């Protein structure tokens, strides 16, 4: 799901809100109360971009007369997905490739359209995804400029050839199909130590800057990459599939009005816009994600 100073603060708050002492791989209680029939409960993962996208969905739907509640900064997919299944969450911004691997760990599709088609088939009967946007935010193996130059690496394959590395990232990256298991299968990347940090937040950024880790999992729309001169290593074997932003929704809440609103957002959302909006979240005045969302919706005519 990073930061210059304001972005660091935002990420830190998000991590605090999701309850840092709990098991990040444990799902919420199966006894969670379902959302009211006339209300859409909108959730987000525990990183700023997900919160921003949830705010975009919420503000756009409210403007069209849809009653919403917000449950933001829940945690990782391993945590919030159970809420979608038990009905305590109705809608959440998602990313096609990683969501597909979550519901089908054997999925091999990597191209955007193939991933989306496979995802539609793989989701459980009560869930669906609406139109995917062209906006894409992929996981990436990232190194500092100094590490890239010292090791002479430009790709994950280059890094794997240098021997075991100290790797950092969120706890769940150790077990996800496209995380360490995928990097091992695709590139034979050996990890001498895994440092469990945060979701592309200040801990991960600081670990890369200080050299505490040689490589880390960050998101490609993370403003900390450019701000710190980090190097995104090429992924020639497509370990990380296409990860287009898409609304994941409970079918019972996907009315024609709701679909029209969310599909209009997806039609306007691009990777360049994500980069711009993430940059705004990192501004020194620490804007609220809801304000950034409202400003963009107004500029997009939604």
C-alpha positions as CSV (number, residue, x, y, z in Angstrom):
1,X,0.0,0.0,0.0
2,X,5.6,5.1,2.0
3,X,6.6,8.6,2.7
4,X,8.1,12.0,2.8
5,X,7.4,13.6,6.2
6,X,3.6,14.2,6.0
7,X,3.2,10.8,4.2
8,X,5.1,9.2,7.1
9,X,2.7,10.7,9.6
10,X,-0.3,9.5,7.6
11,X,1.0,6.0,7.3
12,X,1.9,5.8,11.0
13,X,-1.6,6.9,11.9
14,X,-3.1,4.3,9.6
15,X,-1.0,1.6,11.2
16,X,-1.9,2.7,14.7
17,X,-5.6,2.7,13.8
18,X,-5.6,-0.9,12.7
19,X,-4.2,-2.1,16.0
20,X,-0.5,-2.8,15.8
21,X,-0.5,-5.4,18.6
22,X,-3.0,-7.7,16.9
23,X,-2.0,-10.6,14.6
24,X,-1.9,-9.0,11.1
25,X,-2.8,-12.4,9.5
26,X,-5.9,-13.0,11.7
27,X,-9.3,-12.1,10.3
28,X,-12.0,-10.3,12.1
29,X,-14.6,-12.1,14.1
30,X,-17.1,-14.1,12.1
31,X,-19.8,-12.7,14.3
32,X,-19.4,-9.1,13.1
33,X,-22.8,-7.5,12.5
34,X,-23.7,-7.1,8.8
35,X,-24.2,-3.6,7.4
36,X,-27.8,-2.3,7.3
37,X,-29.7,-3.2,4.2
38,X,-30.0,0.5,3.2
39,X,-26.4,1.3,3.8
40,X,-23.1,0.5,2.1
41,X,-20.3,-0.1,4.6
42,X,-17.0,1.0,2.9
43,X,-13.7,-0.3,4.2
44,X,-10.1,0.3,3.4
45,X,-6.7,-1.4,4.0
46,X,-4.2,0.2,6.4
47,X,-2.2,2.4,3.9
48,X,-3.0,5.9,2.8
49,X,-3.8,5.2,-0.9
50,X,-6.5,2.6,0.1
51,X,-8.0,5.1,2.5
52,X,-8.0,7.8,-0.2
53,X,-9.7,5.5,-2.7
54,X,-12.3,4.5,-0.1
55,X,-13.0,8.2,0.6
56,X,-13.4,8.8,-3.2
57,X,-16.0,6.0,-3.3
58,X,-17.8,7.2,-0.2
59,X,-18.0,10.9,-1.2
60,X,-19.1,10.1,-4.7
61,X,-21.8,7.7,-3.5
62,X,-23.1,10.1,-0.8
63,X,-23.3,12.9,-3.5
64,X,-25.7,10.6,-5.4
65,X,-27.9,10.0,-2.4
66,X,-26.4,6.6,-1.2
67,X,-26.2,6.2,2.5
68,X,-22.7,5.0,3.5
69,X,-20.7,4.2,6.6
70,X,-16.9,4.1,6.7
71,X,-14.6,1.5,8.3
72,X,-11.2,2.7,7.3
73,X,-7.6,1.5,8.1
74,X,-8.8,-2.0,8.9
75,X,-5.6,-3.8,8.1
76,X,-4.3,-6.2,5.5
77,X,-6.3,-8.2,3.0
78,X,-5.9,-11.2,5.3
79,X,-7.9,-9.2,7.9
80,X,-10.5,-7.3,5.9
81,X,-11.5,-10.0,3.4
82,X,-13.4,-11.9,6.1
83,X,-15.5,-8.8,6.6
84,X,-16.5,-8.8,3.0
85,X,-17.6,-12.4,3.3
86,X,-19.7,-12.0,6.5
87,X,-21.3,-8.8,5.2
88,X,-19.8,-6.4,7.8
89,X,-18.1,-4.7,4.9
90,X,-19.8,-4.1,1.6
91,X,-17.3,-2.3,-0.5
92,X,-13.5,-1.8,-0.6
93,X,-11.0,-0.6,-3.1
94,X,-8.9,-3.5,-4.4
95,X,-6.1,-4.4,-6.8
96,X,-6.8,-7.1,-9.3
97,X,-3.7,-9.2,-9.4
98,X,-3.2,-9.5,-5.6
99,X,-6.9,-10.1,-5.0
100,X,-6.9,-12.9,-7.6
101,X,-4.0,-14.6,-5.9
102,X,-5.8,-14.2,-2.6
103,X,-8.9,-16.1,-3.8
104,X,-6.9,-18.5,-6.1
105,X,-3.3,-19.1,-5.1
106,X,-2.8,-21.2,-8.2
107,X,-3.7,-18.4,-10.6
108,X,-1.1,-17.8,-13.4
109,X,-2.6,-14.9,-15.2
110,X,-0.5,-11.7,-15.3
111,X,-1.9,-9.5,-18.1
112,X,-4.5,-6.9,-17.0
113,X,-7.5,-8.2,-19.0
114,X,-6.6,-11.9,-18.3
115,X,-6.3,-11.2,-14.5
116,X,-9.6,-9.3,-14.5
117,X,-11.5,-12.1,-16.3
118,X,-10.0,-14.7,-14.0
119,X,-10.9,-12.7,-11.0
120,X,-14.6,-12.4,-12.0
121,X,-14.7,-16.2,-12.2
122,X,-12.8,-16.8,-9.0
123,X,-14.7,-14.6,-6.5
124,X,-17.2,-16.2,-4.2
125,X,-20.9,-16.0,-5.2
126,X,-21.7,-13.0,-2.9
127,X,-18.9,-10.8,-4.2
128,X,-18.1,-9.2,-7.5
129,X,-15.8,-6.5,-8.9
130,X,-17.0,-3.6,-11.1
131,X,-15.2,-2.0,-13.9
132,X,-11.4,-1.9,-13.5
133,X,-9.6,1.4,-13.8
134,X,-6.4,1.9,-15.9
135,X,-4.8,3.0,-12.6
136,X,-2.3,0.5,-11.4
137,X,-0.3,0.3,-8.2
138,X,1.9,-2.8,-8.2
139,X,4.0,-4.3,-5.5
140,X,7.7,-4.0,-6.4
141,X,11.1,-5.0,-5.1
142,X,12.9,-1.8,-4.4
143,X,16.4,-1.0,-3.4
144,X,18.3,2.2,-2.5
145,X,20.3,3.9,-5.2
146,X,23.5,3.0,-3.2
147,X,22.6,-0.7,-3.1
148,X,21.7,-0.7,-6.8
149,X,25.1,0.8,-7.7
150,X,27.1,-1.3,-5.2
151,X,25.6,-4.6,-6.4
152,X,25.1,-3.6,-10.0
153,X,21.5,-4.7,-10.1
154,X,18.6,-3.5,-12.3
155,X,16.2,-6.5,-12.0
156,X,15.0,-9.0,-9.5
157,X,17.0,-11.6,-11.4
158,X,20.2,-9.5,-10.9
159,X,19.5,-9.3,-7.2
160,X,18.9,-13.0,-6.9
161,X,22.2,-13.7,-8.5
162,X,24.0,-11.8,-5.8
163,X,23.1,-14.4,-3.1
164,X,20.9,-14.1,0.0
165,X,19.6,-10.7,0.9
166,X,18.1,-9.0,3.9
167,X,14.5,-8.2,2.9
168,X,11.9,-6.0,4.5
169,X,8.2,-5.5,4.1
170,X,4.8,-6.1,5.7
171,X,4.3,-9.3,7.7
172,X,1.9,-10.9,5.2
173,X,4.5,-10.5,2.3
174,X,6.3,-13.6,3.8
175,X,3.4,-15.9,2.9
176,X,1.6,-14.3,0.0
177,X,1.8,-16.2,-3.3
178,X,3.5,-13.3,-5.0
179,X,5.6,-12.4,-1.9
180,X,8.7,-14.3,-0.8
181,X,7.3,-17.7,-2.1
182,X,6.8,-16.2,-5.6
183,X,10.2,-14.5,-5.6
184,X,11.8,-17.8,-4.7
185,X,9.8,-19.7,-7.4
186,X,10.3,-17.1,-10.1
187,X,13.9,-16.0,-9.4
188,X,15.3,-18.3,-6.8
189,X,15.7,-15.2,-4.6
190,X,17.2,-16.3,-1.3
191,X,16.5,-14.3,1.8
192,X,18.9,-14.5,4.7
193,X,16.7,-12.5,7.0
194,X,13.2,-11.0,6.7
195,X,12.4,-7.9,8.7
196,X,8.7,-7.5,9.3
197,X,8.1,-3.8,9.0
198,X,4.9,-2.0,7.7
199,X,2.8,-1.6,4.5
200,X,5.2,0.6,2.6
201,X,5.3,3.0,5.5
202,X,8.0,4.8,7.5
203,X,9.6,1.7,8.9
204,X,10.2,0.2,5.4
205,X,11.4,3.5,3.9
206,X,13.8,4.1,6.8
207,X,15.1,0.6,6.7
208,X,16.0,1.1,3.0
209,X,17.6,4.5,3.6
210,X,19.7,3.2,6.5
211,X,20.8,0.0,4.9
212,X,19.1,-2.1,7.5
213,X,17.5,-4.0,4.6
214,X,19.0,-4.5,1.1
215,X,15.6,-4.7,-0.6
216,X,12.0,-4.2,0.3
217,X,8.4,-4.4,-0.9
218,X,7.0,-1.0,-1.8
219,X,4.1,0.1,-4.0
220,X,4.9,1.7,-7.4
221,X,2.7,4.8,-6.7
222,X,4.6,5.5,-3.5
223,X,6.0,9.0,-3.6
224,X,8.9,7.9,-1.3
225,X,10.5,6.1,-4.2
226,X,11.2,9.3,-6.2
227,X,11.7,11.4,-3.1
228,X,14.5,9.1,-1.9
229,X,16.0,8.1,-5.3
230,X,15.0,4.4,-4.7
231,X,15.3,2.0,-7.6
232,X,12.4,-0.2,-8.6
233,X,13.9,-3.5,-9.9
234,X,12.5,-4.9,-13.2
235,X,10.3,-7.9,-12.9
236,X,10.9,-9.7,-16.3
237,X,9.1,-12.9,-15.2
238,X,6.0,-11.0,-14.0
239,X,6.0,-12.3,-10.5
240,X,3.8,-9.4,-9.7
241,X,0.7,-9.6,-11.9
242,X,-1.3,-6.5,-13.2
243,X,-2.7,-4.7,-10.2
244,X,-5.5,-2.4,-11.5
245,X,-7.6,-0.5,-9.0
246,X,-11.1,-2.0,-8.9
247,X,-14.1,-1.8,-6.5
248,X,-14.8,-5.1,-4.8
249,X,-18.4,-5.1,-3.7
250,X,-21.1,-7.3,-2.1
251,X,-23.5,-8.1,-5.0
252,X,-26.6,-7.3,-2.9
253,X,-25.4,-3.7,-2.6
254,X,-24.4,-3.2,-6.3
255,X,-27.5,-1.4,-7.5
256,X,-27.6,0.2,-10.9
257,X,-27.0,3.6,-9.2
258,X,-24.0,2.4,-7.2
259,X,-22.5,0.7,-10.2
260,X,-22.9,3.8,-12.3
261,X,-21.1,6.0,-9.8
262,X,-18.2,3.6,-9.1
263,X,-17.7,2.8,-12.8
264,X,-17.5,6.5,-13.5
265,X,-14.7,6.8,-11.0
266,X,-12.8,3.9,-12.6
267,X,-13.2,5.4,-16.0
268,X,-11.4,8.6,-14.8
269,X,-8.8,7.1,-12.5
270,X,-5.3,6.6,-14.0
271,X,-1.9,5.7,-12.6
272,X,-0.8,9.3,-13.1
273,X,-3.7,10.6,-11.1
274,X,-2.9,8.1,-8.3
275,X,0.7,9.4,-8.2
276,X,-0.6,13.0,-8.1
277,X,-3.1,12.3,-5.3
278,X,-0.6,10.4,-3.3
279,X,1.7,13.3,-3.6
280,X,-1.0,15.6,-2.3
281,X,-1.5,13.4,0.7
282,X,2.2,13.8,1.4
283,X,2.0,17.7,1.4
284,X,3.4,19.6,4.4
285,X,-0.1,20.8,5.4
286,X,-1.2,17.2,5.9
287,X,-4.5,17.3,4.1
288,X,-7.3,15.0,5.1
289,X,-7.9,12.1,2.7
290,X,-11.6,13.1,2.5
291,X,-10.7,16.6,1.3
292,X,-8.2,15.3,-1.3
293,X,-10.9,12.9,-2.5
294,X,-13.6,15.6,-2.7
295,X,-11.2,17.9,-4.6
296,X,-10.4,15.3,-7.2
297,X,-14.1,14.3,-7.7
298,X,-14.9,17.9,-8.3
299,X,-12.1,18.3,-10.8
300,X,-13.1,15.1,-12.6
301,X,-16.7,16.2,-12.8
302,X,-18.0,13.2,-10.9
